[in-house]
Amino acid sequence: MIRHDAIDDDDLRRLIVTGHIRYGGNRRLRIYGRLDCALGKRMKRASRVFFGDADEARRGRFSSWHCLRDDYARWKDTRRRGIWQSP
């Protein structure tokens, strides 16, 4: 996990272009989504974090209903059945 406020814009852009960063999320809300997600673009820089892959992003987080609807529906179903546990 890379915090947005701990990295400068040039390094961040380089990591995105090279594929080392593929997902973004909100550190406080514990939500993640694709980098092109409209909801993620409205986050404050201090709350935004980045992940290299979906497995890293999923650890203790749930997916965005806006850009990852299928993943969100699966998360909601497992939570409803009591399988998902918060960290």
C-alpha positions as CSV (number, residue, x, y, z in Angstrom):
1,M,0.0,0.0,0.0
2,I,1.3,3.4,-1.0
3,R,-0.2,6.5,0.6
4,H,-0.8,9.3,-1.9
5,D,0.5,12.0,0.4
6,A,3.8,10.0,0.8
7,I,4.7,10.0,-2.9
8,D,5.2,12.8,-5.4
9,D,3.2,13.1,-8.6
10,D,6.1,12.1,-11.0
11,D,6.9,8.9,-9.1
12,L,3.2,8.1,-8.9
13,R,2.7,8.6,-12.6
14,R,5.8,6.4,-13.3
15,L,4.4,3.6,-11.1
16,I,1.0,3.7,-12.8
17,V,2.5,3.7,-16.3
18,T,4.8,0.7,-15.5
19,G,1.8,-1.2,-14.0
20,H,3.1,-1.3,-10.5
21,I,-0.1,0.5,-9.3
22,R,-3.4,-0.8,-10.6
23,Y,-5.9,0.0,-7.9
24,G,-6.7,2.9,-5.6
25,G,-8.6,3.2,-2.4
26,N,-9.6,5.3,0.6
27,R,-7.5,4.6,3.7
28,R,-10.2,5.6,6.2
29,L,-13.3,4.2,4.5
30,R,-11.5,0.9,3.6
31,I,-12.8,0.9,0.0
32,Y,-10.9,0.2,-3.2
33,G,-11.6,0.5,-6.9
34,R,-10.0,0.9,-10.4
35,L,-7.9,3.9,-11.1
36,D,-10.4,5.3,-13.5
37,C,-13.3,5.1,-11.0
38,A,-15.1,8.4,-10.7
39,L,-15.6,8.0,-7.0
40,G,-11.9,7.7,-6.4
41,K,-11.1,10.9,-8.1
42,R,-13.2,12.8,-5.5
43,M,-11.1,11.5,-2.5
44,K,-8.9,13.8,-0.6
45,R,-5.2,13.2,-1.2
46,A,-4.5,12.5,2.5
47,S,-7.0,9.6,2.4
48,R,-6.1,8.1,-0.9
49,V,-3.9,4.9,-1.1
50,F,-2.7,2.8,-4.0
51,F,-2.2,-0.9,-4.5
52,G,-0.3,-3.1,-7.0
53,D,-3.0,-5.8,-7.4
54,A,-6.5,-6.7,-6.5
55,D,-5.4,-9.2,-3.8
56,E,-3.5,-6.5,-1.9
57,A,-6.4,-4.1,-2.3
58,R,-9.0,-6.6,-1.0
59,R,-7.2,-7.3,2.3
60,G,-9.7,-5.9,4.8
61,R,-11.4,-3.7,2.2
62,F,-14.5,-3.9,0.1
63,S,-14.8,-2.9,-3.6
64,S,-16.4,0.2,-5.0
65,W,-20.1,-0.3,-6.0
66,H,-19.5,2.2,-8.8
67,C,-16.7,0.6,-10.8
68,L,-16.5,-3.0,-9.5
69,R,-20.2,-3.9,-9.1
70,D,-19.7,-7.7,-9.4
71,D,-17.0,-7.7,-6.7
72,Y,-19.2,-5.4,-4.5
73,A,-22.2,-7.8,-4.9
74,R,-20.0,-10.8,-3.9
75,W,-18.7,-8.8,-0.9
76,K,-22.2,-7.8,0.2
77,D,-23.4,-11.4,-0.1
78,T,-20.6,-12.8,2.0
79,R,-21.1,-10.1,4.6
80,R,-24.8,-10.8,4.7
81,R,-24.0,-14.5,5.4
82,G,-21.4,-13.5,8.1
83,I,-18.3,-14.8,6.2
84,W,-16.5,-11.5,5.8
85,Q,-14.6,-10.1,8.8
86,S,-13.3,-6.7,9.2
87,P,-9.6,-6.4,10.1
